Amino acid sequence: MSTQVQALYDFTGEPGTTEMSITSGEILTLINTDIGEGWWEGRNSRGETGLFPAAYVRKVTPDESAPTKMAPPAPRYDQAADDWGDHQYSAGDNNYQRAASHDEGWDDDWEDDTYSEIGPGPQQSKQAVNQPLTPLPGMPISDLNHQIDDNSSTFGSSVGTVRKNKFAPSSKVSGESYLLGTLNVEVPDSDKIYIEQEGDAYIWSPIPQPYNVTVASPKKESKFKGIKSFIAYQLTPSFNNIQVSRRYKHFDWLHERLQEKFTLIPIPPLPDKQISGRYDEQLIERRRVQLQEFVDWMCKHPVLSRSEVWQHFLTCTDEKRWKAGKRQAERDNLLGLNYCISLVVPEKALLQSQVDHITEQCHIFMNSMDSSVKSLTNMCIAQTKRFQGPYKSDCQKVGEAFYNLGNALSLDEGTIVSTSKLTSAIKMAGGAYIEIGRMYEEQPKYDFEPLGDKFHLYKGIVGSFPDVLANHKAAVQKKKECERLRAENKMEREQLNEVFRRNNVISYALLAEINHFKSERTVDLNATMQKFLKQQITFYKKVVEKLEVTLQHFEQ
């Protein structure tokens, strides 16, 4: 008897692939569970077959007549269900401790590739800022409200943005314990980060010993006798020249740790996740380039480049050391605004009106920048498609037309030499345009694709700034609440002064990050535009040279 499964959640298959769309509650006949990568193959009631995520369905037992079980919250499509083993929370006085499972080996942690290197179609891959949450299939409204409470706390992400963190409960990263001075953590001097004044601006203390990291040699590896396969990238830091191998899942884990720890610093984005064409050479190279952009930004950031979890990611080659460092990163107490306890800032108190003005200007700028960066990214994608599609096709059609004319003339050449030369030259013109078509097809990898990869980086960073500004704004609001409590004699003057001081630290951190982004983008975008224009000039010079050589055959 065929095994049947019931869809727990809606899933929209990627057009043009073997993926099949399924609807919550739909009954499917299971065909194959050995696809790998967390995918199953099935047939729907219309006789259509295709792949769908195994985590999005449940098997129907033979004695079940009308399945009505309530679906659990939908799994995050970008993570394996047992990624890094099981993690549990134990709560007490708003301080959470994570108890990691005993099975934490390097290979064991990364055994299941279910959702780390694949991703949803465009419909699932984005959740717009300020978009209201909707209940998942089978989710009670009370659970939805709980989900909103968990993810839009006073010191969490901006309203309407869900950033559920599987390792850090929202109460731990709220930062309230830092603002109210209830967080008692000693930070060694070597781990402290300084903010300095430079003219009228405030900046992060420069990196003492700058370094870079190369991402190279992506190669397909496998285990379990080829059942599991993945792409590994080789990272080599300049400070030790010791190569480490990292999979996309490792980057994904790192990215989560950075996001939960540095809520006042936009974290550069990783490449988009997808399954279609995952091992295509061009796709692998594009992912490597975007990983290099991520790594370059990390290396140039005065705070991120020194963070312990990043250094551990770059240098660890021993499994035991990896496990210890991984546990330490996942049990970090200095998350969110609590990280500000590591900061040393000028003693001068900032004027709140001045800070408000700067943050408002930043908000306006980021909104405009976000729109233009997205537009530019889309333009790069569109131009790449045109170069490789219509532009190539049009040139080759021109070439074929000339070549056909040459063939026609060759039928009536006779013994006249000049006619023969003309026929040959026309055919060469046709060949030149066909070759120019091939040049159009190849060109995007030198200009529009690198440009798009650069603005993929900026799209992620700029898109994260609203959360950064929201975290700062929430801290300012908390300060105002404390002022009101002091006015009502419900808070001591000393405690209010401490709230003021710590709020000042948060403001310094925001100003330093705004100035860092401003200085980096000025240098970075200047170099990016120069590189793009030089490649464009080189390309069109080659086209002109090709036509000039062809012209000479007509002049002889």
Salt bridges, closest charged atoms under 4 A:
GLU37 OE1 - ARG278 NH1 3.24
GLU48 OE1 - ARG46 NH2 3.30
GLU64 OE2 - ARG58 NH2 2.84
ASP78 OD2 - ARG76 NH2 2.90
ASP78 OD2 - LYS273 NZ 3.17
ASP83 OD2 - LYS166 NZ 3.59
ASP83 OD1 - LYS249 NZ 3.72
GLU104 OE1 - LYS326 NZ 2.56
GLU104 OE2 - ARG327 NE 2.93
ASP109 OD2 - LYS326 NZ 3.78
ASP112 OD1 - LYS228 NZ 3.96
ASP113 OD1 - ARG247 NH2 2.59
ASP113 OD2 - ARG278 NH2 3.65
GLU117 OE1 - ARG278 NH2 2.84
ASP150 OD2 - HIS146 NE2 3.04
ASP150 OD2 - LYS164 NZ 3.26
GLU176 OE2 - LYS478 NZ 3.51
ASP189 OD1 - LYS192 NZ 3.16
GLU221 OE2 - LYS219 NZ 3.98
ASP252 OD1 - LYS273 NZ 3.30
GLU256 OE1 - ARG257 NH2 3.92
GLU260 OE2 - ARG257 NE 3.09
GLU285 OE2 - ARG288 NH2 2.86
GLU293 OE1 - LYS454 NZ 2.86
GLU330 OE1 - HIS87 NE2 3.15
ASP332 OD2 - LYS261 NZ 2.58
ASP370 OD2 - LYS374 NZ 3.11
GLU435 OE1 - ARG438 NH1 2.93
GLU441 OE2 - LYS392 NZ 3.10
GLU442 OE1 - LYS445 NZ 2.79
GLU449 OE2 - ARG286 NH1 3.76
ASP453 OD1 - ARG286 NH2 2.71
ASP467 OD2 - ARG163 NH2 2.88
GLU481 OE1 - LYS478 NZ 3.65
GLU488 OE2 - ARG484 NH1 3.70
GLU488 OE1 - LYS490 NZ 3.34
GLU498 OE2 - ARG501 NH2 2.88
GLU498 OE2 - ARG502 NE 2.63
GLU513 OE1 - HIS301 NE2 2.71
GLU520 OE1 - LYS300 NZ 3.62
ASP524 OD1 - LYS454 NZ 3.03
